[in-house]
Structures are given as structure tokens and as C-alpha cells.
Amino acid sequence: MAEEAILGFLEHNEEIVDSGEFAVEKDISHEDIVKVVKSLHGYGLVVAQKKLGDSIFKIGCQQAMKNKWVEMGKTQVSRKVARVDDNVKALLIKINDGEALIQEDIDALKRRKLISPQIWKGYSVKKGPKYAPKRIKPATDLTRENLQRFEEMPTNNYVESSFWNFDALFQPQQHPARDSHDTFFLREPSTTKTLPEDYVQRVKQIHESGGHGSRGYGYDWKREEANKNLLRTHTTAVSSRMLYALAKKPFEAKRYYSIDRVFRNEAVDRTHLAEFHQIEGLICDRGLSLGDLQGVLHDFFSRLGMSNLRFKPAYNPYTEPSMEIFGYHEGLKKWVEVGNSGMFRPEMLLPMGLPEDVTVIAWGLSLERPTMILYGIDNIRDLFGHKVDLSLIKSNPICRIGL
């Protein structure tokens, strides 16, 4: 009630001059007003300036005894004079009625201990840099409302085939990422047994000789390479499966997301691990642009408290244009890559059977690196892996999903 009253008043007025008077006018306790003002101030919705004043109250009647206006008996108090002309009384009445006194009279009453000062704290309130008529709740804990506009992708299979992890994404079979120095390939079972054959042939065609305006890569595509099993290097493999399933139905716009583990054969150092978590997301619709992608990324990271971002043009086999995303790490004093993004290429989407006018913006973000930036952790091994200090886990709140 207090929050709606404050924000609603500021929508049509420049300033709440005095929070005390405002509380009386709106019939709301001043304590509630102050709590809300402090909360809104913390979020930048209002600018609050503290105001101090003296609230003076009566503490005794000993002066009546001193001037022999009354007489104290054992069980009662009796009047001794018919009329009292008392300047002090007149001053106290003025105080009780909220009238102002000159400083000389205030000092005299203080010396006689008839009054004592009490600090009253109020605020003048103006619109802040993030003012809105209604507070937008920041995304802290995940809630059903946060997630209901996106559909979660199934990421329960860590083992993936090279076809879905690479080939379906228009990544050539001679690409360095498909080398054992970069990818963990399985010995048992070493190959997959089931792939959608009609789709496999369309992917083979686009790799070898192109199509849909593309020249392809001009090499002999080998089925045995596509069959190889591996520990998925990104959850984009799951995105390729979801888009292929979407293409088999009458088209409808979709938003997909996932958060799960991926694996890469990398040298372990302060900012790299052989296994980590990836935040994957994509929006599939008509009329999407690179500006839409940048807007989504800025909104996502700003909700995490990271507004200092840079985008760097990059090359990905399956996105064009492509952008690497960097966030500034205060602890490391340098820009750290936190993700990759882009618009999926027609060579990836059209063989799936998606309409030609459909575009897909997508991003794959690290979970650990933004966390390092936000919490000032300069070694990823302190956050994830067998060297993690368990007290760090026990002393930090867990995110609960409200369903």
C-alpha cells in the first residue's frame, strides 16, 4: 500500500516534500513509508533526502508544585490558587499544538526539564534514475514466472553423436574442434546406431556441395565420422535436435533454454576446466535480427549485475554473424570471455525443413565465468571441481525454484 502510494504520487508530482505529512495525508504509518522509501532508494526508483526535526514532548508537572499552585496530599492533589497566569504553560500549550517557539524559550524549557528533544527522521522524495510507476521485481531466485515463456530443453544425455554435436550444425569434419585434442571421444560404445536417414542425406549434401545459396565445403563427407560418440562439447547439440523436431511440425515461434554440463579436452588453468556448465538459449521466429540478440544478452547480464559487456566479431561454423561476449573481471583486471552467440546459418536450418523466412538467434554462455566476475573469484577451481572449499557452498544461499 505504501509503495503504490509513493510511486503513484510521483507519477504526477515532482516531489514528496515531507514524508511525515505525506504519511498523515495518506493515512499510512510513517514507519511503513520510511521502509518503502529506503527499499525504493536502493533500487534507484527514487532519490530520498533525509530531513531532521525536533519533536518535543512534556515530561512532568513539578513546576506546579514549585510555584505552589497545587498541594499534594496523601491521596489527592488540591488547588491552592483560583487563577494561574503562567507563561510557561502558554509555551507548553503552543508546543502541544505544534506551534514553533523561538530558540530562547526552547532553551529555557530545556533547562527546567519541562521538555526534551526527540529526533524525528523524515524524507523528501523525488524520482530516481530507474523510476517506474510500478516496481519491476529483479530476477534473483528462479520462479515459475521467470521460466514460463521459455521451454526447457532435455539435456540429460551427456553422450552425444558427432552428427548432432557437429555435422547437423554445419561444422566440417576436418574442423580442429573434432580432433581428440579438443574433444573426448568414447571407446565403448564408440558409435551411434540410430540417425534420421533422410535428414542425414540432406546434411551430407549441404556439406559436400552446398545448396540454398551456399557452396558447401566441397569435401567427401564420411558417415563413419558422423557416427562417432563423444562427450558433448556444447549443449547446442541439444538445440539442433530441438529445431529438427520443430521443423517436422507446422511452424510456431519457440523459445528454448537449458543449463547443463559440457566437456572439452582443455588444459586446466585459472579460467578453464575440462568440464563446466553452459547456459544455452535460442529464439526461433520470423523477423529476428542481430539487434534482438544483443538486446537479449544485455538484459540477461544486466539482471545478473553485469552491465560492462563487449561484443567481438567471431567465426562459428553454424552462426553468421557471430559474436563473442566479454565481461570485465575486477579481480583479474581484464576482460573475460563469458559466452558465444550468433544467428544460426541457413545451411543449418534449411536442411532441417524450417521455413526460409524463419531466423534463429542463439547464445551459449558460461555459468562459471560470470559467477567468478560477480563474486570476485579469480580461480575457477575455487568454484567448481574437487578443490572447492565446502564452506563456500554451505555459507551461500541456494536458489529455490518456486512452482
ROKE-117832 format. One record per residue (C-alpha): residue number from 1; x, y, z. Coordinates in Angstrom, 3 decimals. Each point is the difference from the previous one (the first is absolute). Layout:
! ROKE-117832
{num->NUM; px->X; py->Y; pz->Z} .
...
***
This chain:
! ROKE-117832
{num->1; px->0.000; py->0.000; pz->0.000} .
{num->2; px->2.768; py->2.454; pz->0.938} .
{num->3; px->2.016; py->-0.835; pz->-3.129} .
{num->4; px->-2.951; py->0.533; pz->-2.330} .
{num->5; px->-0.791; py->3.299; pz->1.738} .
{num->6; px->3.569; py->1.329; pz->-0.395} .
{num->7; px->0.558; py->-1.091; pz->-3.608} .
{num->8; px->-3.493; py->1.057; pz->-1.008} .
{num->9; px->0.449; py->3.467; pz->1.504} .
{num->10; px->3.357; py->0.507; pz->-1.739} .
{num->11; px->-1.489; py->-0.990; pz->-3.342} .
{num->12; px->-1.851; py->3.325; pz->-0.077} .
{num->13; px->2.045; py->2.105; pz->2.465} .
{num->14; px->3.632; py->1.084; pz->0.171} .
{num->15; px->0.669; py->-0.655; pz->3.680} .
{num->16; px->-1.323; py->-1.197; pz->3.323} .
{num->17; px->1.247; py->2.930; pz->2.078} .
{num->18; px->-0.558; py->-1.523; pz->3.418} .
{num->19; px->-0.522; py->-3.707; pz->0.595} .
{num->20; px->-1.657; py->0.677; pz->3.365} .
{num->21; px->-2.690; py->2.208; pz->-1.489} .
{num->22; px->-0.403; py->-2.471; pz->-2.866} .
{num->23; px->-0.580; py->-2.838; pz->2.477} .
{num->24; px->-2.723; py->1.991; pz->1.789} .
{num->25; px->-1.643; py->0.984; pz->-3.274} .
{num->26; px->-0.093; py->-3.605; pz->-1.276} .
{num->27; px->-0.878; py->-1.455; pz->3.426} .
{num->28; px->3.036; py->-2.276; pz->-0.070} .
{num->29; px->2.406; py->-0.442; pz->2.903} .
{num->30; px->3.185; py->1.988; pz->-0.447} .
{num->31; px->2.023; py->-3.087; pz->0.921} .
{num->32; px->-1.446; py->-1.828; pz->-3.020} .
{num->33; px->0.700; py->3.001; pz->-2.230} .
{num->34; px->3.650; py->0.119; pz->1.117} .
{num->35; px->0.520; py->-3.745; pz->-0.611} .
{num->36; px->-1.342; py->0.275; pz->-3.533} .
{num->37; px->2.002; py->3.171; pz->-0.760} .
{num->38; px->3.233; py->-1.736; pz->1.030} .
{num->39; px->-0.852; py->-3.026; pz->-2.153} .
{num->40; px->-0.871; py->2.102; pz->-3.062} .
{num->41; px->3.112; py->2.106; pz->0.511} .
{num->42; px->2.156; py->-3.134; pz->-0.033} .
{num->43; px->-1.364; py->-0.957; pz->-3.425} .
{num->44; px->0.392; py->3.485; pz->-1.465} .
{num->45; px->-3.728; py->0.564; pz->-0.372} .
{num->46; px->0.058; py->3.075; pz->2.257} .
{num->47; px->2.488; py->2.521; pz->1.357} .
{num->48; px->-0.524; py->0.497; pz->3.725} .
{num->49; px->1.419; py->2.803; pz->2.137} .
{num->50; px->-0.152; py->-0.309; pz->3.763} .
{num->51; px->-1.650; py->2.794; pz->1.999} .
{num->52; px->0.506; py->0.460; pz->3.749} .
{num->53; px->-2.227; py->1.895; pz->2.408} .
{num->54; px->-0.679; py->0.408; pz->3.719} .
{num->55; px->-3.104; py->-1.668; pz->1.406} .
{num->56; px->-0.423; py->1.333; pz->3.516} .
{num->57; px->-2.132; py->-1.545; pz->2.728} .
{num->58; px->-1.014; py->0.746; pz->3.626} .
{num->59; px->1.773; py->-2.016; pz->2.691} .
{num->60; px->-1.461; py->1.279; pz->3.356} .
{num->61; px->-1.998; py->2.494; pz->2.056} .
{num->62; px->2.439; py->0.740; pz->2.786} .
{num->63; px->-0.155; py->3.729; pz->-0.785} .
{num->64; px->-3.583; py->0.098; pz->1.336} .
{num->65; px->1.290; py->-1.216; pz->3.346} .
{num->66; px->2.925; py->2.400; pz->-0.037} .
{num->67; px->-2.254; py->3.035; pz->-0.604} .
{num->68; px->-2.492; py->-1.237; pz->2.682} .
{num->69; px->-2.872; py->-0.193; pz->-2.434} .
{num->70; px->-0.945; py->-3.410; pz->1.342} .
{num->71; px->0.426; py->-1.929; pz->3.227} .
{num->72; px->0.800; py->-3.671; pz->0.178} .
{num->73; px->-1.898; py->-1.997; pz->2.627} .
{num->74; px->0.324; py->-3.681; pz->0.854} .
{num->75; px->-2.804; py->-1.030; pz->-2.292} .
{num->76; px->-0.791; py->3.068; pz->-2.109} .
{num->77; px->1.261; py->3.187; pz->-1.595} .
{num->78; px->-1.829; py->3.258; pz->0.867} .
{num->79; px->0.067; py->3.439; pz->-1.600} .
{num->80; px->1.484; py->2.835; pz->2.076} .
{num->81; px->-0.660; py->2.988; pz->-2.265} .
{num->82; px->-3.118; py->1.007; pz->-1.936} .
{num->83; px->1.819; py->1.189; pz->-3.115} .
{num->84; px->3.367; py->-0.743; pz->-1.489} .
{num->85; px->1.597; py->2.324; pz->-2.484} .
{num->86; px->2.947; py->-1.999; pz->-1.156} .
{num->87; px->2.158; py->0.837; pz->-2.982} .
{num->88; px->1.571; py->-3.438; pz->0.140} .
{num->89; px->-3.425; py->-1.601; pz->-0.331} .
{num->90; px->-0.700; py->2.133; pz->-3.030} .
{num->91; px->3.269; py->-1.132; pz->-1.580} .
{num->92; px->-0.750; py->-3.659; pz->0.700} .
{num->93; px->-3.464; py->0.357; pz->-1.530} .
{num->94; px->1.601; py->1.464; pz->-3.113} .
{num->95; px->2.345; py->-2.969; pz->-0.178} .
{num->96; px->-2.876; py->-2.423; pz->0.457} .
{num->97; px->-1.841; py->1.711; pz->-2.856} .
{num->98; px->3.027; py->-0.278; pz->-2.270} .
{num->99; px->0.807; py->3.718; pz->-0.035} .
{num->100; px->3.597; py->1.142; pz->-0.378} .
{num->101; px->1.876; py->1.675; pz->2.868} .
{num->102; px->2.973; py->2.302; pz->-0.078} .
{num->103; px->3.264; py->-1.644; pz->0.980} .
{num->104; px->0.233; py->2.003; pz->3.251} .
{num->105; px->-3.292; py->-1.439; pz->1.325} .
{num->106; px->0.990; py->-3.513; pz->-1.105} .
{num->107; px->3.316; py->0.269; pz->1.873} .
{num->108; px->-1.780; py->1.263; pz->3.148} .
{num->109; px->-2.441; py->-2.912; pz->-0.020} .
{num->110; px->2.859; py->-2.467; pz->-0.534} .
{num->111; px->1.887; py->1.402; pz->3.005} .
{num->112; px->-3.091; py->-0.462; pz->2.159} .
{num->113; px->-0.371; py->-3.562; pz->-1.352} .
{num->114; px->-3.522; py->0.693; pz->-1.126} .
{num->115; px->0.793; py->-1.119; pz->-3.485} .
{num->116; px->2.579; py->-2.232; pz->-1.600} .
{num->117; px->0.963; py->-0.255; pz->-3.692} .
{num->118; px->-0.783; py->-3.139; pz->-1.976} .
{num->119; px->1.478; py->-0.522; pz->-3.456} .
{num->120; px->-2.571; py->-0.603; pz->-2.743} .
{num->121; px->1.231; py->-1.275; pz->-3.330} .
{num->122; px->-1.950; py->0.679; pz->-3.151} .
{num->123; px->0.780; py->0.110; pz->-3.709} .
{num->124; px->-0.557; py->2.090; pz->-3.049} .
{num->125; px->-0.426; py->-2.311; pz->-2.992} .
{num->126; px->0.540; py->0.553; pz->-3.731} .
{num->127; px->0.025; py->-2.281; pz->-3.047} .
{num->128; px->3.197; py->-2.015; pz->-0.370} .
{num->129; px->1.883; py->-1.023; pz->-3.186} .
{num->130; px->-1.956; py->-3.266; pz->-0.240} .
{num->131; px->-3.393; py->1.394; pz->1.007} .
{num->132; px->-3.074; py->-1.881; pz->-1.198} .
{num->133; px->-3.616; py->0.249; pz->1.189} .
{num->134; px->0.271; py->-3.606; pz->1.117} .
{num->135; px->3.050; py->-1.839; pz->1.284} .
{num->136; px->1.322; py->-2.751; pz->-2.284} .
{num->137; px->1.177; py->-2.863; pz->2.151} .
{num->138; px->3.642; py->-0.885; pz->-0.805} .
{num->139; px->0.795; py->-3.559; pz->-1.025} .
{num->140; px->1.753; py->-1.388; pz->3.061} .
{num->141; px->-1.418; py->-3.427; pz->0.724} .
{num->142; px->-1.477; py->-1.947; pz->-2.878} .
{num->143; px->-3.772; py->-0.093; pz->0.023} .
{num->144; px->-2.625; py->-1.595; pz->-2.161} .
{num->145; px->-0.763; py->3.426; pz->-1.473} .
{num->146; px->3.665; py->0.431; pz->-1.021} .
{num->147; px->-0.013; py->-3.250; pz->-1.928} .
{num->148; px->-3.505; py->-0.365; pz->-1.385} .
{num->149; px->0.790; py->1.936; pz->-3.213} .
{num->150; px->2.851; py->-2.419; pz->-0.816} .
{num->151; px->-0.128; py->-3.744; pz->-0.510} .
{num->152; px->2.768; py->-1.961; pz->1.684} .
{num->153; px->1.939; py->-2.306; pz->-2.280} .
{num->154; px->0.734; py->-3.589; pz->1.131} .
{num->155; px->3.738; py->-0.144; pz->0.722} .
{num->156; px->0.178; py->-3.240; pz->1.991} .
{num->157; px->2.284; py->-1.782; pz->-2.505} .
{num->158; px->3.662; py->0.924; pz->0.410} .
{num->159; px->0.977; py->-2.364; pz->-2.819} .
{num->160; px->-0.820; py->1.274; pz->-3.479} .
{num->161; px->0.768; py->-1.038; pz->-3.550} .
{num->162; px->2.318; py->2.045; pz->-2.176} .
{num->163; px->-2.901; py->0.439; pz->-2.395} .
{num->164; px->-2.141; py->2.039; pz->2.421} .
{num->165; px->2.987; py->1.626; pz->1.709} .
{num->166; px->1.797; py->1.060; pz->-3.219} .
{num->167; px->-1.458; py->-1.041; pz->-3.376} .
{num->168; px->-3.551; py->1.246; pz->0.548} .
{num->169; px->1.540; py->3.340; pz->1.013} .
{num->170; px->1.772; py->0.303; pz->-3.378} .
{num->171; px->3.387; py->-0.528; pz->1.645} .
{num->172; px->2.364; py->-1.662; pz->-2.509} .
{num->173; px->1.513; py->-3.363; pz->0.836} .
{num->174; px->3.554; py->1.358; pz->-0.298} .
{num->175; px->-0.690; py->2.760; pz->2.550} .
{num->176; px->2.659; py->0.109; pz->2.823} .
{num->177; px->-2.720; py->-0.289; pz->2.686} .
{num->178; px->-0.681; py->-3.537; pz->-1.244} .
{num->179; px->3.513; py->-1.099; pz->0.877} .
{num->180; px->0.659; py->-2.185; pz->3.046} .
{num->181; px->2.135; py->2.807; pz->1.452} .
{num->182; px->-3.170; py->2.079; pz->0.387} .
{num->183; px->-2.755; py->-2.582; pz->0.427} .
{num->184; px->-0.474; py->-3.087; pz->2.197} .
{num->185; px->-0.996; py->-2.873; pz->-2.321} .
{num->186; px->-1.423; py->-3.206; pz->1.478} .
{num->187; px->1.604; py->-3.413; pz->-0.365} .
{num->188; px->-3.130; py->-1.931; pz->0.978} .
{num->189; px->-2.483; py->0.448; pz->-1.548} .
{num->190; px->2.079; py->1.734; pz->-2.614} .
{num->191; px->-2.776; py->0.619; pz->-2.545} .
{num->192; px->-3.701; py->0.752; pz->-0.142} .
{num->193; px->-2.425; py->-2.397; pz->-1.615} .
{num->194; px->-2.979; py->2.249; pz->-0.773} .
{num->195; px->-0.174; py->3.224; pz->-2.019} .
{num->196; px->-2.856; py->1.422; pz->-2.125} .
{num->197; px->1.124; py->-1.195; pz->-3.420} .
{num->198; px->-1.875; py->2.526; pz->-2.159} .
{num->199; px->1.414; py->2.859; pz->2.046} .
{num->200; px->3.489; py->-1.547; pz->-0.052} .
{num->201; px->-0.071; py->0.060; pz->-3.807} .
{num->202; px->-0.996; py->3.680; pz->-0.074} .
{num->203; px->2.830; py->0.851; pz->2.408} .
{num->204; px->2.445; py->-2.009; pz->-2.157} .
{num->205; px->-1.152; py->1.964; pz->-3.047} .
{num->206; px->0.420; py->3.417; pz->1.612} .
{num->207; px->3.505; py->-0.899; pz->1.230} .
{num->208; px->1.212; py->-1.421; pz->-3.315} .
{num->209; px->-1.524; py->2.271; pz->-2.624} .
{num->210; px->-2.124; py->2.559; pz->1.771} .
{num->211; px->-3.496; py->1.136; pz->-0.804} .
{num->212; px->-2.415; py->2.782; pz->0.960} .
{num->213; px->2.477; py->2.512; pz->-1.398} .
{num->214; px->3.045; py->-1.565; pz->1.691} .
{num->215; px->3.011; py->-1.651; pz->-1.633} .
{num->216; px->0.492; py->-2.408; pz->2.893} .
{num->217; px->3.501; py->-1.153; pz->0.923} .
{num->218; px->0.847; py->-2.064; pz->-3.087} .
{num->219; px->1.310; py->-3.178; pz->1.676} .
{num->220; px->-1.048; py->-3.635; pz->0.258} .
{num->221; px->-2.196; py->-0.220; pz->3.083} .
{num->222; px->0.527; py->-3.253; pz->1.910} .
{num->223; px->-2.806; py->-1.714; pz->1.874} .
{num->224; px->2.427; py->-1.778; pz->2.321} .
{num->225; px->1.161; py->3.379; pz->1.345} .
{num->226; px->-3.575; py->1.064; pz->0.697} .
{num->227; px->-0.679; py->-3.256; pz->1.863} .
{num->228; px->2.751; py->0.502; pz->2.603} .
{num->229; px->-1.188; py->0.398; pz->3.583} .
{num->230; px->1.453; py->2.677; pz->2.266} .
{num->231; px->-0.575; py->1.953; pz->3.181} .
{num->232; px->-1.934; py->2.985; pz->-1.303} .
{num->233; px->2.146; py->3.097; pz->-0.439} .
{num->234; px->-2.995; py->2.346; pz->0.205} .
{num->235; px->-3.720; py->-0.212; pz->0.660} .
{num->236; px->-0.532; py->1.430; pz->-3.491} .
{num->237; px->-0.165; py->-3.664; pz->-0.991} .
{num->238; px->-3.301; py->-0.093; pz->1.872} .
{num->239; px->-1.117; py->3.178; pz->-1.772} .
{num->240; px->0.551; py->-1.694; pz->-3.358} .
{num->241; px->-2.220; py->-2.890; pz->1.072} .
{num->242; px->-2.735; py->2.369; pz->1.215} .
{num->243; px->-0.013; py->2.029; pz->-3.214} .
{num->244; px->-0.122; py->-3.154; pz->-2.124} .
{num->245; px->-3.028; py->-1.205; pz->1.999} .
{num->246; px->-1.587; py->3.465; pz->-0.339} .
{num->247; px->0.461; py->-0.062; pz->-3.790} .
{num->248; px->-2.056; py->-3.197; pz->-0.293} .
{num->249; px->-3.142; py->1.826; pz->1.203} .
{num->250; px->-1.922; py->3.068; pz->-1.243} .
{num->251; px->2.251; py->2.870; pz->0.967} .
{num->252; px->-0.499; py->1.913; pz->3.239} .
{num->253; px->2.366; py->2.440; pz->1.704} .
{num->254; px->1.938; py->-1.553; pz->2.869} .
{num->255; px->2.346; py->0.997; pz->2.801} .
{num->256; px->2.239; py->-2.711; pz->1.386} .
{num->257; px->2.535; py->-0.022; pz->2.834} .
{num->258; px->2.147; py->-2.437; pz->1.945} .
{num->259; px->2.650; py->0.016; pz->2.726} .
{num->260; px->2.192; py->-3.090; pz->0.161} .
{num->261; px->3.476; py->-1.455; pz->-0.153} .
{num->262; px->2.312; py->-0.196; pz->-3.028} .
{num->263; px->3.476; py->-1.470; pz->-0.498} .
{num->264; px->3.105; py->1.139; pz->-1.869} .
{num->265; px->3.505; py->-1.401; pz->-0.078} .
{num->266; px->1.683; py->3.202; pz->1.170} .
{num->267; px->3.039; py->0.702; pz->2.150} .
{num->268; px->-1.191; py->0.948; pz->3.495} .
{num->269; px->0.997; py->3.459; pz->1.221} .
{num->270; px->-1.495; py->2.905; pz->2.006} .
{num->271; px->-2.783; py->0.610; pz->-2.519} .
{num->272; px->-0.390; py->-3.397; pz->-1.749} .
{num->273; px->-1.255; py->-3.424; pz->1.038} .
{num->274; px->-0.523; py->-3.213; pz->-1.967} .
{num->275; px->-3.652; py->-0.011; pz->1.088} .
{num->276; px->-2.216; py->2.966; pz->0.762} .
{num->277; px->-3.575; py->1.216; pz->-0.332} .
{num->278; px->-1.540; py->1.718; pz->-2.988} .
{num->279; px->-3.079; py->2.211; pz->-0.113} .
{num->280; px->-1.578; py->-0.596; pz->-3.389} .
{num->281; px->-2.816; py->2.026; pz->-1.467} .
{num->282; px->-1.641; py->0.642; pz->-3.340} .
{num->283; px->-2.980; py->1.836; pz->-1.434} .
{num->284; px->-1.512; py->-1.255; pz->-3.241} .
{num->285; px->-2.346; py->2.369; pz->-1.822} .
{num->286; px->-0.467; py->2.149; pz->-3.076} .
{num->287; px->1.639; py->3.418; pz->-0.287} .
{num->288; px->2.698; py->-0.390; pz->2.646} .
{num->289; px->3.216; py->2.012; pz->-0.344} .
{num->290; px->3.440; py->0.342; pz->1.586} .
{num->291; px->-1.381; py->2.957; pz->1.967} .
{num->292; px->-2.538; py->-2.323; pz->1.615} .
{num->293; px->2.817; py->-2.307; pz->1.045} .
{num->294; px->2.049; py->2.835; pz->1.521} .
{num->295; px->-3.060; py->1.244; pz->1.853} .
{num->296; px->-0.644; py->-3.433; pz->1.510} .
{num->297; px->3.624; py->-0.335; pz->1.109} .
{num->298; px->0.136; py->3.479; pz->1.547} .
{num->299; px->-3.233; py->-0.671; pz->1.877} .
{num->300; px->1.195; py->-3.404; pz->1.197} .
{num->301; px->3.358; py->1.180; pz->1.336} .
{num->302; px->-1.372; py->3.248; pz->1.456} .
{num->303; px->-2.367; py->-2.076; pz->2.131} .
{num->304; px->3.094; py->-1.731; pz->1.366} .
{num->305; px->1.573; py->3.362; pz->0.798} .
{num->306; px->2.377; py->-0.049; pz->-2.980} .
{num->307; px->-0.540; py->3.039; pz->-2.205} .
{num->308; px->3.614; py->0.328; pz->-1.168} .
{num->309; px->-0.075; py->-2.150; pz->-3.138} .
{num->310; px->1.861; py->-0.066; pz->-3.297} .
{num->311; px->-0.866; py->-1.844; pz->-3.205} .
{num->312; px->2.714; py->-1.202; pz->-2.350} .
{num->313; px->-0.623; py->-1.293; pz->-3.534} .
{num->314; px->0.818; py->-3.671; pz->-0.203} .
{num->315; px->-0.225; py->-3.015; pz->-2.287} .
{num->316; px->-2.230; py->-2.984; pz->0.705} .
{num->317; px->-0.809; py->-2.650; pz->-2.608} .
{num->318; px->-3.690; py->0.075; pz->0.948} .
{num->319; px->-0.643; py->3.739; pz->0.601} .
{num->320; px->0.402; py->3.042; pz->-2.224} .
{num->321; px->0.421; py->2.671; pz->1.218} .
{num->322; px->1.662; py->-1.221; pz->3.200} .
{num->323; px->1.060; py->1.828; pz->3.152} .
{num->324; px->2.150; py->-0.895; pz->2.983} .
{num->325; px->-1.183; py->1.586; pz->3.255} .
{num->326; px->2.477; py->1.422; pz->2.517} .
{num->327; px->-0.564; py->1.300; pz->3.529} .
{num->328; px->2.529; py->1.988; pz->2.024} .
{num->329; px->1.395; py->-1.863; pz->3.029} .
{num->330; px->1.019; py->2.429; pz->2.751} .
{num->331; px->2.023; py->-2.655; pz->1.815} .
{num->332; px->2.023; py->-1.053; pz->-3.038} .
{num->333; px->0.010; py->3.575; pz->-1.369} .
{num->334; px->-0.747; py->-1.179; pz->-3.486} .
{num->335; px->-2.818; py->-0.859; pz->-2.397} .
{num->336; px->-1.104; py->-3.631; pz->0.279} .
{num->337; px->-1.956; py->-1.866; pz->-2.658} .
{num->338; px->-3.356; py->-1.027; pz->1.449} .
{num->339; px->-1.771; py->-1.376; pz->-3.041} .
{num->340; px->-0.541; py->-0.302; pz->-3.711} .
{num->341; px->-2.997; py->0.913; pz->-2.104} .
{num->342; px->-1.320; py->0.565; pz->-3.480} .
{num->343; px->-2.728; py->-0.681; pz->-2.544} .
{num->344; px->-0.246; py->-3.594; pz->-1.212} .
{num->345; px->1.029; py->-0.382; pz->-3.643} .
{num->346; px->-2.477; py->-1.012; pz->-2.719} .
{num->347; px->2.330; py->-2.969; pz->-0.725} .
{num->348; px->-0.966; py->-1.303; pz->3.448} .
{num->349; px->-3.708; py->0.924; pz->0.069} .
{num->350; px->-1.240; py->-0.713; pz->-3.523} .
{num->351; px->1.090; py->-3.681; pz->-0.193} .
{num->352; px->-2.067; py->-0.501; pz->3.152} .
{num->353; px->-3.076; py->1.137; pz->-1.907} .
{num->354; px->-0.634; py->3.357; pz->1.708} .
{num->355; px->-1.647; py->2.704; pz->-2.163} .
{num->356; px->2.411; py->2.274; pz->-1.864} .
{num->357; px->-1.254; py->3.170; pz->1.704} .
{num->358; px->0.602; py->-1.368; pz->3.521} .
{num->359; px->3.070; py->1.206; pz->1.860} .
{num->360; px->1.525; py->-1.247; pz->3.245} .
{num->361; px->2.088; py->2.062; pz->2.435} .
{num->362; px->1.985; py->-2.109; pz->2.447} .
{num->363; px->2.551; py->0.258; pz->2.770} .
{num->364; px->2.155; py->-2.317; pz->2.033} .
{num->365; px->1.222; py->1.540; pz->3.233} .
{num->366; px->2.370; py->-1.195; pz->2.662} .
{num->367; px->-1.535; py->-0.388; pz->3.461} .
{num->368; px->3.253; py->-0.031; pz->1.950} .
{num->369; px->1.685; py->3.077; pz->-1.505} .
{num->370; px->-2.810; py->2.511; pz->0.633} .
{num->371; px->-0.194; py->-1.403; pz->3.529} .
{num->372; px->3.730; py->0.643; pz->0.415} .
{num->373; px->-0.471; py->3.585; pz->-1.169} .
{num->374; px->-2.982; py->0.640; pz->2.266} .
{num->375; px->1.620; py->-1.433; pz->3.132} .
{num->376; px->3.602; py->1.038; pz->-0.641} .
{num->377; px->1.331; py->-3.569; pz->-0.315} .
{num->378; px->3.233; py->-0.068; pz->-2.000} .
{num->379; px->0.451; py->-3.782; pz->-0.255} .
{num->380; px->-2.734; py->-2.160; pz->-1.530} .
{num->381; px->1.219; py->-2.978; pz->2.040} .
{num->382; px->-1.164; py->1.813; pz->3.144} .
{num->383; px->-3.524; py->-0.031; pz->-1.413} .
{num->384; px->-0.383; py->-3.385; pz->-1.690} .
{num->385; px->1.836; py->-3.300; pz->0.250} .
{num->386; px->1.642; py->-2.143; pz->2.647} .
{num->387; px->1.972; py->2.895; pz->1.544} .
{num->388; px->-3.062; py->2.030; pz->0.985} .
{num->389; px->-0.118; py->1.140; pz->3.633} .
{num->390; px->-3.209; py->-1.562; pz->1.342} .
{num->391; px->-0.465; py->2.880; pz->2.439} .
{num->392; px->-0.586; py->2.230; pz->-3.039} .
{num->393; px->-2.967; py->-2.164; pz->-0.953} .
{num->394; px->-1.367; py->-0.197; pz->3.526} .
{num->395; px->0.222; py->3.750; pz->0.639} .
{num->396; px->-1.748; py->1.162; pz->-3.198} .
{num->397; px->-3.751; py->-0.130; pz->-0.665} .
{num->398; px->-1.422; py->-2.532; pz->-2.398} .
{num->399; px->-2.302; py->1.067; pz->-2.822} .
{num->400; px->-3.460; py->-1.428; pz->0.503} .
{num->401; px->-2.448; py->-0.310; pz->-2.873} .
{num->402; px->-3.513; py->0.994; pz->1.013} .
{num->403; px->-2.570; py->-2.144; pz->-1.808} .
***
